[in-house]
Structures are given as structure tokens and as C-alpha cells.
Amino acid sequence: MATMRLFEYAVLFHPRATKDQVERGDLPESQLIVDITQVLARSDKEALMVATRAIPEEYADKLDRVEIALRPF
């Protein structure tokens, strides 16, 4: 049986800039959509799976702009 390890993850959303925003130099900021969360998992792949399930449904069609930051301890 593999031992459990501690991981932390956060999920970020990077919105696309519109042409108007680029011209003005007013680029949208990235947003934290899942706060830093601690999880016990057997591997980084398992922790990543848990983080993926935490992504809110409203971002399901925007996954190309979602980033999962994962940190082992």
C-alpha cells in the first residue's frame, strides 16, 4: 500500500483579451477560481485528478484557459 503524501493545489483562469483591451493596453488579470486547497494523495497524478474535479462547471467550456498549480510537500 502506497503512503499518502500532502499536496496543495489552486486553480487559475486566464481570460482572453479582446481586441479593444489589447489596443488600450488594458489586459484582463488572471483569476483564482479555486482557492489553495490541501489534499492527501498517493501521487501527483491522483492529486491532479482531485484538482481537476474541483474546477467549477461554468469553466467546462474554457478549459484551455484554466491552469492547475500543484505543489507537493
Stockholm file with secondary structure:
# STOCKHOLM 1.0

chainA/1-73         MATMRLFEYAVLFHPRATKDQVERGDLPESQLIVDITQVLARSDKEALMVATRAIPEEYADKLDRVEIALRPF
#=GR chainA/1-73 SS CCCCEEEEEEEEECCCCCHHHHHHTCCCCCEEEEEEEEEEESSHHHHHHHHHHTSCGGGGGGGGGEEEEEEEC
#=GC SS_cons        CCCCEEEEEEEEECCCCCHHHHHHTCCCCCEEEEEEEEEEESSHHHHHHHHHHTSCGGGGGGGGGEEEEEEEC
//
